């Protein structure tokens, strides 16, 4: 089993290039200074990822999912964002890597798929041109070769008659086709790491399944690592090997997908799972987590989730409100909660 | 594409017809009497009546208008019966003041206006778009704040102020540039392009200060908006060089409002920059139009008004074509 957390392993064996994880993120934080104060979007993320694996990052809007991915892509370089921590990728720290070196990795070693393919594609250039452009940045090739590569890639992502579609503009494509084109653009240089930021959110449910199948298929072909950012737990269950649940810019629970779903350790994850409507439930109302996510301008001193947690009073001494819990990892399953294991099991069973 | 151009040409003709008719009507309703003006100091009612016949103003309004329009398509005879002279095609009438062919007056004034417009246009486009882009790229920095501040000052400086100040400084005090002369109206003239630039540099700067200020603001606002677009993030995520991201992906998408502005301003400026031409004593279309309007010289006023309208409309068509070239979503079937 792949370990999402490698802290225990790293302590035992001497770290070497061969055993170092493909991607290892440690204590990643992102802060945005604004006129109203400092927005703490990401507050100490830790995770690791191997090739061929899919990691799902789940959370509400504003939980820091997209900012995490943009920090990994180096897209926050040159902005006012303050990124700290470490993100080791193939021996390079993505956090401290200068923009010029980061640019060599972007598109070539790390590809990215965005949420809304219509706004993510340039409206003034043909789809084919935009894909070929991504190929030409990282490959010494003629325009003709780039075109051939792009046409081939369009075919691989399931776009019919790619030779003709190459010369069409994004507004000629349907939503699903546009996302296929985005995927083709992200994969044209066969990156080892693919970050998909809510790739199916803007799509119809039927198209969502096709896009997920396509991504999984291509990932298997190229043995790449995939970070799938989503708020859709159904998508996570279908595609991911490991899951990381984010809340208020922190990882509150992480582990293999089955454990997250069937051995849930954190009240927030429980709330997320409970809020999902099921086809056979008789309830006519949705079951949301009460309350609002905390303001990232002024995070609570204690557990970030404590204000919305129904079980905070079960912990003695008001610990939930006064002290931020550490991420404790056991058998690859991490949770950030003051509740004890037996307490969690009682809560789970009472639902 | 062909149908587009044909359709636009059709609307151009209709618009010009409307503009000419309105100008003609306004002139008829106006307080000035060209016949009285033409007959001079010692005027008797009989001589005014004669002058009226000579100018063709004894005819009913619609007949006068029809005669005028006919002249646009063929040569026609002008003047009192018995003393008619030929007005060759394109006949825009003859000046009430000098009896000169209006087409010749226009042809004489146009090079001055072109000389002023072209240089000013190049100057303000480069400074306006360039500084606007720089401000957008350095958003929030002291550079940005300085550029935006300078733009606010520039936009609030009227041409008479900048124009006279420039003349005072560069001509009177520093003696760096000559007074503007009417002898130069083309870079291909005997004095050469250097003299042409020196002659028109101050009017160019005066116009550029005024115009580039608004170009800076429009460019800056639009580029900041465009740089925040998702497709710019995509371009960066592909690993493209910053230059490619900025110009190929950013500027092309953010520049369209500037193109619109540019089209309108070219059209307006070719109709004559009245104030600038007055201050620098450049006998262009604006200068001529002012004098014609004051002295009630209908044919000259008509011709310049129609020419100005023509330039504005043509500039609009060119803007539409440029839009289609830039943005495939408005590409015409």
Interface residues (C-beta under 8 A of the other chain):
Chain A: X73 X75 X103 X104 X105 X106 X107 X108 X111 X112 X114 X116 X119 X120 X121 X122 X123 X124 X126 X133 X134 X137 X138 X169 X171 X182 X185 X186
Chain B: X229 X230 X231 X233 X234 X235 X236 X237 X238 X239 X240 X241 X249 X252 X253 X326 X327 X328 X329
